Amino acid sequence: MKLNIDPKLLLAQTVAPVDQAKQLNRNNAVELKKTCQEFEAIFIRTLIKSMRATVPDGGLLEKNTDSEVFEEMMDGEIASQTAKRSEFGIADALFRQLYQNKENDNAD
């Protein structure tokens, strides 16, 4: 019994998984970077909240629920924008460390 197998099919089957793996690694890197930025934003938001807690209430404007909600929203946006611009560098350092560990795990 003789089997006729087209070599192009065999080549396509071996190349496609490699290309898919590279694409998956790129997607994973993008997702990991985004997650690291979100972590940095949470850290910055917590930092700003802690700094605001040190400022005594009172002053020119009265504190009420509306102003507290506005401050929280503003702090969240400041934290998100700061993390996206990588001004603190926490996300970049975390990404490098986690991505390097991932690469080392894949090499084993």
Helices and strands as residue ranges (DSSP letters): H 7-53, H 65-85, H 90-107
